[in-house]
Amino acid sequence: MSPRLKKLIALLILLPGLVVYFFAAAALGERVPNMQILKVPYYIVAGLAWALPVRYLIIWANRENSPDRDG
């Protein structure tokens, strides 16, 4: 698979995925009891949790194909 195609696929997964994630995190955040001691850690974790799956998507999109594999 060409690097340009992989990056396009990653973009088409990333953009709608992040939008859905952000709305879901905000909706779940509304359900957290209205106490700062609970809301602050929730929003810190929710604000950083998206980075782990995105990291693997970016690694995949930028990985070169090995010479013995075709895709």
Chimera marker file (.cmm) of the C-alpha trace (Angstrom):
<marker_set name="trace">
<marker id="1" x="0.000" y="0.000" z="0.000" r="1" g="1" b="0" radius="0.5"/>
<marker id="2" x="1.382" y="3.386" z="-0.913" r="1" g="1" b="0" radius="0.5"/>
<marker id="3" x="2.327" y="5.789" z="1.886" r="1" g="1" b="0" radius="0.5"/>
<marker id="4" x="-0.078" y="8.419" z="0.552" r="1" g="1" b="0" radius="0.5"/>
<marker id="5" x="-2.987" y="5.979" z="0.622" r="1" g="1" b="0" radius="0.5"/>
<marker id="6" x="-2.151" y="4.876" z="4.158" r="1" g="1" b="0" radius="0.5"/>
<marker id="7" x="-2.054" y="8.492" z="5.333" r="1" g="1" b="0" radius="0.5"/>
<marker id="8" x="-5.371" y="9.220" z="3.639" r="1" g="1" b="0" radius="0.5"/>
<marker id="9" x="-6.962" y="6.182" z="5.316" r="1" g="1" b="0" radius="0.5"/>
<marker id="10" x="-5.535" y="7.265" z="8.676" r="1" g="1" b="0" radius="0.5"/>
<marker id="11" x="-6.957" y="10.762" z="8.189" r="1" g="1" b="0" radius="0.5"/>
<marker id="12" x="-10.380" y="9.388" z="7.253" r="1" g="1" b="0" radius="0.5"/>
<marker id="13" x="-10.367" y="7.282" z="10.423" r="1" g="1" b="0" radius="0.5"/>
<marker id="14" x="-8.854" y="9.933" z="12.682" r="1" g="1" b="0" radius="0.5"/>
<marker id="15" x="-11.072" y="12.944" z="12.021" r="1" g="1" b="0" radius="0.5"/>
<marker id="16" x="-14.506" y="11.391" z="12.561" r="1" g="1" b="0" radius="0.5"/>
<marker id="17" x="-13.115" y="9.177" z="15.314" r="1" g="1" b="0" radius="0.5"/>
<marker id="18" x="-11.842" y="12.155" z="17.291" r="1" g="1" b="0" radius="0.5"/>
<marker id="19" x="-15.096" y="14.052" z="16.860" r="1" g="1" b="0" radius="0.5"/>
<marker id="20" x="-17.078" y="11.071" z="18.169" r="1" g="1" b="0" radius="0.5"/>
<marker id="21" x="-14.600" y="10.604" z="21.020" r="1" g="1" b="0" radius="0.5"/>
<marker id="22" x="-14.730" y="14.250" z="22.085" r="1" g="1" b="0" radius="0.5"/>
<marker id="23" x="-18.525" y="14.331" z="22.130" r="1" g="1" b="0" radius="0.5"/>
<marker id="24" x="-18.661" y="11.026" z="24.026" r="1" g="1" b="0" radius="0.5"/>
<marker id="25" x="-16.097" y="12.230" z="26.576" r="1" g="1" b="0" radius="0.5"/>
<marker id="26" x="-18.042" y="15.459" z="27.100" r="1" g="1" b="0" radius="0.5"/>
<marker id="27" x="-21.335" y="13.585" z="27.456" r="1" g="1" b="0" radius="0.5"/>
<marker id="28" x="-19.795" y="11.203" z="29.987" r="1" g="1" b="0" radius="0.5"/>
<marker id="29" x="-18.253" y="14.158" z="31.776" r="1" g="1" b="0" radius="0.5"/>
<marker id="30" x="-21.727" y="15.519" z="32.383" r="1" g="1" b="0" radius="0.5"/>
<marker id="31" x="-22.528" y="12.339" z="34.305" r="1" g="1" b="0" radius="0.5"/>
<marker id="32" x="-19.573" y="12.731" z="36.663" r="1" g="1" b="0" radius="0.5"/>
<marker id="33" x="-20.813" y="14.086" z="40.009" r="1" g="1" b="0" radius="0.5"/>
<marker id="34" x="-20.399" y="17.844" z="40.299" r="1" g="1" b="0" radius="0.5"/>
<marker id="35" x="-17.364" y="17.706" z="42.566" r="1" g="1" b="0" radius="0.5"/>
<marker id="36" x="-14.064" y="19.192" z="41.429" r="1" g="1" b="0" radius="0.5"/>
<marker id="37" x="-12.135" y="16.323" z="43.014" r="1" g="1" b="0" radius="0.5"/>
<marker id="38" x="-13.860" y="13.962" z="40.554" r="1" g="1" b="0" radius="0.5"/>
<marker id="39" x="-14.251" y="16.183" z="37.498" r="1" g="1" b="0" radius="0.5"/>
<marker id="40" x="-10.633" y="17.337" z="37.242" r="1" g="1" b="0" radius="0.5"/>
<marker id="41" x="-9.131" y="13.818" z="37.099" r="1" g="1" b="0" radius="0.5"/>
<marker id="42" x="-11.858" y="12.686" z="34.693" r="1" g="1" b="0" radius="0.5"/>
<marker id="43" x="-11.161" y="15.489" z="32.231" r="1" g="1" b="0" radius="0.5"/>
<marker id="44" x="-7.395" y="14.988" z="32.521" r="1" g="1" b="0" radius="0.5"/>
<marker id="45" x="-7.719" y="11.280" z="31.738" r="1" g="1" b="0" radius="0.5"/>
<marker id="46" x="-10.335" y="11.848" z="29.037" r="1" g="1" b="0" radius="0.5"/>
<marker id="47" x="-8.222" y="14.602" z="27.523" r="1" g="1" b="0" radius="0.5"/>
<marker id="48" x="-5.200" y="12.328" z="27.210" r="1" g="1" b="0" radius="0.5"/>
<marker id="49" x="-6.827" y="8.938" z="26.532" r="1" g="1" b="0" radius="0.5"/>
<marker id="50" x="-7.324" y="9.610" z="22.819" r="1" g="1" b="0" radius="0.5"/>
<marker id="51" x="-3.582" y="9.842" z="22.261" r="1" g="1" b="0" radius="0.5"/>
<marker id="52" x="-2.817" y="6.131" z="22.712" r="1" g="1" b="0" radius="0.5"/>
<marker id="53" x="-4.970" y="4.804" z="19.838" r="1" g="1" b="0" radius="0.5"/>
<marker id="54" x="-3.979" y="7.757" z="17.657" r="1" g="1" b="0" radius="0.5"/>
<marker id="55" x="-0.319" y="6.973" z="18.301" r="1" g="1" b="0" radius="0.5"/>
<marker id="56" x="-0.719" y="3.496" z="16.812" r="1" g="1" b="0" radius="0.5"/>
<marker id="57" x="-2.668" y="4.858" z="13.859" r="1" g="1" b="0" radius="0.5"/>
<marker id="58" x="0.094" y="7.366" z="13.103" r="1" g="1" b="0" radius="0.5"/>
<marker id="59" x="2.792" y="4.702" z="13.474" r="1" g="1" b="0" radius="0.5"/>
<marker id="60" x="0.903" y="2.476" z="11.033" r="1" g="1" b="0" radius="0.5"/>
<marker id="61" x="0.407" y="5.299" z="8.533" r="1" g="1" b="0" radius="0.5"/>
<marker id="62" x="4.102" y="6.247" z="8.584" r="1" g="1" b="0" radius="0.5"/>
<marker id="63" x="5.548" y="2.729" z="8.624" r="1" g="1" b="0" radius="0.5"/>
<marker id="64" x="7.416" y="1.738" z="5.525" r="1" g="1" b="0" radius="0.5"/>
<marker id="65" x="6.453" y="-1.508" z="3.844" r="1" g="1" b="0" radius="0.5"/>
<marker id="66" x="9.049" y="-4.203" z="4.310" r="1" g="1" b="0" radius="0.5"/>
<marker id="67" x="10.631" y="-5.454" z="1.064" r="1" g="1" b="0" radius="0.5"/>
<marker id="68" x="9.336" y="-9.012" z="1.531" r="1" g="1" b="0" radius="0.5"/>
<marker id="69" x="5.726" y="-7.899" z="2.150" r="1" g="1" b="0" radius="0.5"/>
<marker id="70" x="3.346" y="-6.291" z="-0.263" r="1" g="1" b="0" radius="0.5"/>
<marker id="71" x="0.983" y="-4.622" z="2.207" r="1" g="1" b="0" radius="0.5"/>
<link id1="1" id2="2" r="1" g="1" b="0" radius="0.2"/>
<link id1="2" id2="3" r="1" g="1" b="0" radius="0.2"/>
<link id1="3" id2="4" r="1" g="1" b="0" radius="0.2"/>
<link id1="4" id2="5" r="1" g="1" b="0" radius="0.2"/>
<link id1="5" id2="6" r="1" g="1" b="0" radius="0.2"/>
<link id1="6" id2="7" r="1" g="1" b="0" radius="0.2"/>
<link id1="7" id2="8" r="1" g="1" b="0" radius="0.2"/>
<link id1="8" id2="9" r="1" g="1" b="0" radius="0.2"/>
<link id1="9" id2="10" r="1" g="1" b="0" radius="0.2"/>
<link id1="10" id2="11" r="1" g="1" b="0" radius="0.2"/>
<link id1="11" id2="12" r="1" g="1" b="0" radius="0.2"/>
<link id1="12" id2="13" r="1" g="1" b="0" radius="0.2"/>
<link id1="13" id2="14" r="1" g="1" b="0" radius="0.2"/>
<link id1="14" id2="15" r="1" g="1" b="0" radius="0.2"/>
<link id1="15" id2="16" r="1" g="1" b="0" radius="0.2"/>
<link id1="16" id2="17" r="1" g="1" b="0" radius="0.2"/>
<link id1="17" id2="18" r="1" g="1" b="0" radius="0.2"/>
<link id1="18" id2="19" r="1" g="1" b="0" radius="0.2"/>
<link id1="19" id2="20" r="1" g="1" b="0" radius="0.2"/>
<link id1="20" id2="21" r="1" g="1" b="0" radius="0.2"/>
<link id1="21" id2="22" r="1" g="1" b="0" radius="0.2"/>
<link id1="22" id2="23" r="1" g="1" b="0" radius="0.2"/>
<link id1="23" id2="24" r="1" g="1" b="0" radius="0.2"/>
<link id1="24" id2="25" r="1" g="1" b="0" radius="0.2"/>
<link id1="25" id2="26" r="1" g="1" b="0" radius="0.2"/>
<link id1="26" id2="27" r="1" g="1" b="0" radius="0.2"/>
<link id1="27" id2="28" r="1" g="1" b="0" radius="0.2"/>
<link id1="28" id2="29" r="1" g="1" b="0" radius="0.2"/>
<link id1="29" id2="30" r="1" g="1" b="0" radius="0.2"/>
<link id1="30" id2="31" r="1" g="1" b="0" radius="0.2"/>
<link id1="31" id2="32" r="1" g="1" b="0" radius="0.2"/>
<link id1="32" id2="33" r="1" g="1" b="0" radius="0.2"/>
<link id1="33" id2="34" r="1" g="1" b="0" radius="0.2"/>
<link id1="34" id2="35" r="1" g="1" b="0" radius="0.2"/>
<link id1="35" id2="36" r="1" g="1" b="0" radius="0.2"/>
<link id1="36" id2="37" r="1" g="1" b="0" radius="0.2"/>
<link id1="37" id2="38" r="1" g="1" b="0" radius="0.2"/>
<link id1="38" id2="39" r="1" g="1" b="0" radius="0.2"/>
<link id1="39" id2="40" r="1" g="1" b="0" radius="0.2"/>
<link id1="40" id2="41" r="1" g="1" b="0" radius="0.2"/>
<link id1="41" id2="42" r="1" g="1" b="0" radius="0.2"/>
<link id1="42" id2="43" r="1" g="1" b="0" radius="0.2"/>
<link id1="43" id2="44" r="1" g="1" b="0" radius="0.2"/>
<link id1="44" id2="45" r="1" g="1" b="0" radius="0.2"/>
<link id1="45" id2="46" r="1" g="1" b="0" radius="0.2"/>
<link id1="46" id2="47" r="1" g="1" b="0" radius="0.2"/>
<link id1="47" id2="48" r="1" g="1" b="0" radius="0.2"/>
<link id1="48" id2="49" r="1" g="1" b="0" radius="0.2"/>
<link id1="49" id2="50" r="1" g="1" b="0" radius="0.2"/>
<link id1="50" id2="51" r="1" g="1" b="0" radius="0.2"/>
<link id1="51" id2="52" r="1" g="1" b="0" radius="0.2"/>
<link id1="52" id2="53" r="1" g="1" b="0" radius="0.2"/>
<link id1="53" id2="54" r="1" g="1" b="0" radius="0.2"/>
<link id1="54" id2="55" r="1" g="1" b="0" radius="0.2"/>
<link id1="55" id2="56" r="1" g="1" b="0" radius="0.2"/>
<link id1="56" id2="57" r="1" g="1" b="0" radius="0.2"/>
<link id1="57" id2="58" r="1" g="1" b="0" radius="0.2"/>
<link id1="58" id2="59" r="1" g="1" b="0" radius="0.2"/>
<link id1="59" id2="60" r="1" g="1" b="0" radius="0.2"/>
<link id1="60" id2="61" r="1" g="1" b="0" radius="0.2"/>
<link id1="61" id2="62" r="1" g="1" b="0" radius="0.2"/>
<link id1="62" id2="63" r="1" g="1" b="0" radius="0.2"/>
<link id1="63" id2="64" r="1" g="1" b="0" radius="0.2"/>
<link id1="64" id2="65" r="1" g="1" b="0" radius="0.2"/>
<link id1="65" id2="66" r="1" g="1" b="0" radius="0.2"/>
<link id1="66" id2="67" r="1" g="1" b="0" radius="0.2"/>
<link id1="67" id2="68" r="1" g="1" b="0" radius="0.2"/>
<link id1="68" id2="69" r="1" g="1" b="0" radius="0.2"/>
<link id1="69" id2="70" r="1" g="1" b="0" radius="0.2"/>
<link id1="70" id2="71" r="1" g="1" b="0" radius="0.2"/>
</marker_set>
